[in-house]
């Protein structure tokens, strides 16, 4: 059986969207893993944020600046700019994720 030009174009279109569907299905598996990582990251970011805003952080910072603080110890968490900037980056990533999530929800509603 010979296909006419329109039917051939339809087959090509179907193949194209079949490939896109397979790619999305594979990407969804990656997204599910990413969501698990994001949940774990939230716990870590919350702990760091609570520490940064606590009196313990200031006590630890003062101690790190004293002569009694071992030179061999790292104290990047006590760098005001370092932790502040990292939490800011985390916030910005959250905003981007929220915006992307809203686009995903909007697409889902358009399909309903």
Secondary structure, DSSP 8 states (H G I E B T S, - for coil): ----HHHHHHHHHHHHHHHHHHHHHHHHHHHHHHHHHHHHHHHHHHHHHHHHTSHHHHHHHHHHTSTTS-TTS--GGG-HHHHHHHHHHHHHHHHHHHHHHHHHHHHHHHH-
